[in-house]
Amino acid sequence: MKIAAVNPPFLPDYSRGQRSPAVTRSGTLYYPIWLAYAAGALEQAGHEVDLVDAPAEGLDEGQARDRVLAGGPGLVVVETSTPSIESDASFADGLAGEGITVVLVGTHPSALPEETLELGELFQGVVTGEYELPLLGLAYALEKGLDPAEVKGLCLRTPGGGSLRTGEGEKVEDLDSIPWVSRVYARHLDIPRYNNPNALHPQVMIMGGRGCPHGCTFCVFPQTLQGRRFRRRSVRDITGEVLWVQEHLPGVRAVFFEDDTISADTGRLRELAASFVRSGVSVSWTCNMRADVDLETLKLCAGSGLRSVCVGFESGSDRMLEAMRKGITADMSRKFMENARAAGILVHGCFMVGTAGETRETMEETLRFSLELDPDTAQFYPMMVYPGTEAYRQAEGSGNLTACRWRDWLTDEGLHNCVVRTESLTSEELVDFCDMARRKFYLRPGYVLRKLWRSLRDPDEAHRTLRAFATFRRYLFRNSRRR
């Protein structure tokens, strides 16, 4: 069967694939990683797949629609996000027609399947949760003339405007069975177009595991797509893919592991580092990591090519960390930062305000904490709550959700917006604090001199810094109040 997997148009440079979709200040553009994994699984099953990334290719709605329909697909899979969901549903309706089944996938329809169906009239359904296996079942049913209602993991439109849930879909247990996503990128996408400034560029983004066993209230993927249970790829399979990237994509300079946290199993992480060294992996790598990894493990990772990590420190207040069920303390973050420096690993620190109970005092505590930790780079943002998460339900139930429509998750220009308030702080005050904290962190004379010195000594660091600053500088000196 001919299948189109589409990351649809919305805003220029819209990074739909990340945890908090937006047009970013730093020029980040995520791969459509979930869509690409699904495309690989469908191709492995013998289907002919056209993977279309409209934001990366600069396609408007008409161009994207023409591109999709020109391939004569029998099934169209449309990726979605919360801020763009109304636009996504409209785009999907524009593709639906005789002989074409159109379904929406992603975190938003997984959390709100019936509500998502109500946003359109013609597309046939949505997939709930992780979507490789439901899509394989749906493609098989359509090809064989079987009833799609027998496929688990769908919510289908029924005659008369109703809906039918087909039951919970299965998740992939043997992650080694899924084709390497880097090969999918090489076949379908323009690799240099994608960028995460925390890794060297060009880069590829892969997953070494799925699911996160930790209980953070705000993290969207474990609560809507992957689940809390941690599923692992084998060390051998991950090493094989990285070696393939090294050999077949010689221009690629980094591999970014987009796992919620690659350190969910530190024993396996040490095995992975040892395998990289043993196998001759020379490409650098970057990952998301919790602030609870010991010095020995960090040193082993650094010796295997780990250059930088993205860490959610979130808050300097243990009370706020407990409220968001982060599972770490401020002292654990201090120790982690000390260990990372000792191992020679760069750290991008994430700091968040707006958890229920946040006050001016706890925000100031977080700012002082960020300056004390002094990571290589930092981001400050109001808590982003999405349907399907505990944080969203808390904000909605307490009357602290300020959004009136899904588009409110972004400003007019597509930047992250603040859609929460607390008992003592308005949305505007949360945004203003993050703007102030960002300036205070980055405009310290000592910090600027340190970055200049490191850039002079390390051409890779100079390239990474200049590339990020080229877009980031537009937002550093002005407020981004909601519009």
N, C-alpha and C positions, 0 to 999 in steps of 0.2 A: 504494500500500500504506500502511496505517496502521502507524506506527512509534512506539514510546516510547523516548526516550533518558533514562536515569535516573541521577542521582547519588543512590545509595541512602542510607537512614538508617543511622546508626551511633551517634555521640555528638552531643549538642547542640553546635551551632556548629563541627562538625568541618570543617576546611578541607582537603578531599581534593585539590583541584586544584593545590596548591603542590608545590614540589620535595620538601619534607619534610613530608608531611601530618600534621596534629595539630590539637588545640585550642590556640590560641596565647595567649601571655601578653599580647600587644598588641591582641587583639581582631580580628586579621586574619581575613577570610573571603574566600577566592578565588572568583571566578567558576568554574563548571565549563567552563573555556575550551576544552579539547580537545573535550569533548562538544558544546559549542555550535557549534564549527566544523563538526563532523560533522553536526549537526542542520541547519545551513544548507546544506551540500552535498546532503543528502538531500531537503530541501525544494526546492532548485533543480532536482532531478531529477524533481520532480512528486509526491513522497511527502508524506503528511500526518503531521507529526511533533508529538508532545507532549513537550516538554523539561521534565522533573520534577527539581527540585533539593530533595530531602527535607531536608537539613540547613538550608538557607536558609529553607525554608517551615515548619520545625518539625514535619514529618510523622514519625510513628512507623512501624514496619514495616507494621502493618495498614493504616494510612491510605495509605501510599505504594503498597502492593499494590492496594488498592481503586481508587486513582486511576489506576494504570496499566491495570488490567484493564477499567476502565469505558470506556476508549477503544477497546477491541476490537482491539488491535494484532496484526499477524501477525509482527512482529519487535520484540524488546525488546533494547536495548543497555544494559548495566549497567557504569557506571564503577567502577573498583576502586582500591585502594591497598594497599601492603604491610601496614600495621598492621590494616586492616579486612578483609583478603582472605577470612578464614573467614566473617565476617558477610556479606560481599558474595556469596560463593558460595551461602550458605544462602538469602539473599534471592532470588537468581537461580533456585534450585531451586523456590522457592515460586511463581514466575511461570510456569514451564515447564508446558505442557499441550498438549492436542491443538490443532493449528493455530497454535501460538505457538512461534517459534524464539527462544531466548534465548542471547545471546553476551556474554562479558565482555571489556572493553577496558581498556587502561592499561599502566603500566610493569611491574607485577608479572606479569600473564599474558604480557606480551611477553618477559620474562626467563625465566619458568618455565611454559611453556604446559601441558605434560603434568602437572606437579605441581598446577597450578591446576585442571585437569579432575578430578583425584583428590579435590579438596575438596568436590565435589558429586556428585550422581547423575543429575540430570535435565536441567540446562541443556546445550545442545547443543555449545557450543564457545567458543573464545576467538579474538580477533583479535590478531595479533602485530605490533607496530610501529605506525607512523602509520596511522590507521584510516579516513580518509575513503574512499579508493578501494576497500579491501576491503569496507567496508559497502555502498558503491554496488553492487559486484558481487554481494554476497550478497542484497541486496534485489531486484535484477533477477532473480537465479536463482530465488528463492522465488516471485516474482510470475509468472514464466514456467514454473514447474514444472521447472526445470533442476536438475542435481546440484550442490549447494553445494561438493562436493569439487573442482570445476573452478575455484573462485574462489581466487586466490592470497592468501596472508596469513592463513590460518586454521589452527587446530588443532581438529579435530572429534572428538567422541566417536564411537566405533564400537561395533557390537553386541559384547557379550561383555566390555565394559569396557576396550577398547583405545583408541588414539587415532591420528589420521591428520593429518600436517602436509601442507598443500597447496602449500608453497613460499613463498618470500619475496614479500611484497606490495610493490606499487609505492608510491612516495611521490609527492606532488603536486609536479610540476616548475613549473607555471605557477601561482604562488600568487595571482596576480590573478584567477584563474578561480574562486576560492572566495568565496562571498558574504561581505560585511562582517559580522563577528561582532557588532558593535554593534547592527546591525538585528535579529539573532537575540535579543540581550538585550532589546531594546525590545519584541519580540513576546511573549517567554516569561517574563521574569524581573523581579523587583522590584529595580531598580537600586540604590536607596539601602541595600538590605540588605547589599551587598558593600563590603568595605573593606580597603585596604592603607594603614596609617598613614604610609607614606612619601610618599603623594600626597594632595592635597586631596580632600575628600569632598563629594558623591558623585563617583564616578569610573567609567570603563569601562576594561576591560583588553583590549588587542588585541595582535596580533603583526605585526611589520614584516618578519620573516624567520624561517627555521627552520634548525636545525642550528648547530653550533658547531665551528669548526675547531681549537679548542684542546684540549689533552690532559688536563685535570684528571681525576684518577682517581675522584673521588667524584660528579661531576655526573651525575644519573640520566637526564635527558631525551635528551641526545645519544647515550647508550649503549644506550637501550632503545626510544625512539620516533623521534626526528628524524634521528639519524645525525650524523656529524662534518662532513659537507659543508654549507657555508652556501648556502642558497637564499634569494633576495631577492624581496620584493614590489617593484613599481616605485614610485619616489618619487611619481609621479602618483596611483597607486591609494591609497597611504597617506594622502596629503594629502586626497584626495577623501573618505575615510572620516572623517578628523578634522573636515573641514568639515561633513560630514553630522551628526556628533555635535553640533557647535557650533550647527547650525541646528535640528535636530529633537529634541535632548535638552537644552533650555536649562538644566535644573537641574544638569547634569553640569559639574563644575568642573575635571576633570583627565582626561587619557588616560594610562594606564600601559602602557608597552610591555613585554610579558612575554617578549620575546626573551631567550635565554640571555645574549647580549650584543649590544646594538644597535650597538656600535662595532667589530664584526668587519670592517667596511669603512668606514674613516673618511672616505674620499672621498665615498661615498654618504651618510654621515651629514651631511657638510657640505652636500651637495645637498638633503637633506631639510630641514635647517634653513633654507636659502635659499628653498626652496619654501613653507615655512610662512609666512615673512615676506612673500613675493611674493603669496601667496594670501589673506592676511588672517586667518590662524589666530590666535585670541586666547585659546583655552582653554590652560591650563597643561599641561605634560606631564612625565612621570617615566619613568625607564628603568633597566634593569640595564646596567652599564657596567664594562669592565675598567679597571684602573688604569694604562693606557698611552696615554691620549688626550692630545693636545697642547693647549696653551693656546689657540691660534687656533681650533681646532675647538670647544673648550668655550665660548669667547666667542660664537661664531656660534650655538651651541645655546641659550645663555642668552638671546641676543637674539631667539630665535624662540619663547621661552616655556618652555624647560627650567628647571624649578624645583629638582628634586632628583634624585639618582642613588643607586642601590644598588650598592655596590662590594664585591667579595670580596677584601679585603686578606689575610684568612685568618691570616697568621702574621708575626711580626717576625723569624723565623729563616729565613735563606736556605736553610739545610739542610732545613728542613721544607717550604718552598715547592718546592724541587727534588724532595723525596720525593713530594709530591702532584702533581708535574708541572704546576704552576700557570703556569709560563711568564713570571712576573714576579719582580722582586727587591724587597726592602724599600726600597731607594733609589728604585725606580720609583714605589712607592706614596707615598713622601715627596714626590716631584716632582708626582705627580698631585694630592695634597691641596693643595699650594701653588697649583697651577694652578686647581683648582676654587674655592678661596677668591678668587683674583684675578678669576675669572669671575662670582663671586657665586652659585655653585650650592651648594645644601645637599647634604651627603653622609651617607648611612647606611652605616656601615662594618660589615662582617661579619668576625668573628674566630673561628677554629676551632682546637680542640685535639684530639689523639687520633690524629694520623697515625702510622703505623708509625715507631718511633724517637723519638717524643715523650718528653721528660723534664720533670721539674720546672723545670729551668733554661730550656728552650726555651719553656715556658708562661709563665714570668715574663718572658722576653724579649718575648713577644707582648703581655702586659699593659702593660709599659713602652712598647711600640710604639703601642698603642692610645691611651694617654694623651698620647704625643708627637704623634701625628696629630691627635687631638682632633676627630673628625668630629662633625657635628651630633647624630647618634644612633648607637648601636652595639648589636650583639648578639654574645654569646659563647655558643658551643655546642660540644658534643662532635661530632666527625665523625659524620655520619649516613650509614651505608652501606646500600645497597639492592641486592637481587638484580639482576644484569645489569651491575653496575659493577665496574671493576677493584678499587676499594677493598673491595668486599664479598668478592671472591675472595681478596684478600690477607689480610683479617681471618679469613676462614674457613680458609684454608690454613695460617695461622700459629697457629691455635688462639686468636686474640684476639677472636673473635666470641663474645659472652657470652649472646646470646639463645637461649632454648630453644623459643620459639614466636613466630609473627608478631606477636601482640598485645604482646610485650615491647618493641616499638618505641615504645610509649607507656606513661606511668604510668597508674595506675588512673583518674585524672581526665582523661586524654587529652593531657597535655603530652608534649613530646618526652622520650624516655628515652635513656639511653646504652647502646648494645649492643656497644661495643668496649672493649678495654683495650689497653695497650701493654706492652712488656717490663718496664717499671718503674713503671707507674701502673695502678691499678684503675679500673673504671668509676666507682665512687663518688668517687674522687679527681678524676677529670675533671669530674664534675658539680659537686663542691664548689668546684673552681677557677673554673668558669664563674659560679657564684652569687656568689663573692667578687669576681670581676672586674667583674661587672655592678654590684654595689653600689659598688665603688671608682670606677667610671667615672661613674655617675649621681649619686652623693651628694657629689661634690666641691662645696664652697661656690661656687667660681668658676663651675662649670658651671651650677649651679642659678640663680645670679644672671644669668648670660648668657641662659638660657632665659626667665627672667621678663622681662628687658629686651626681648628679641626679641618675646615674646608681647604686651607692651604696645604695641610699635610696629607690629605686624603682626597684625591680627585673624585672618587666615587661619592664621597660625602658632599663635596662641593656640587656635583651634578644633582644629587638628590635634594639638597637644600634649595638650590636655585630654582629647580623645577617646581617645588612646592610653593616657594615664596612668590613666584610669578603670578599665581592666582590668589594666594592667601593675603598678600599685601593690600589688595583692594578692600578687604574687610577688617583689617587690623585696626584702622584708625577711625572707624565709624561704628555707630550703633546699628544693630539689625533688629530694632523693635518691630513687632508684628505690624503688618500693613493691611 
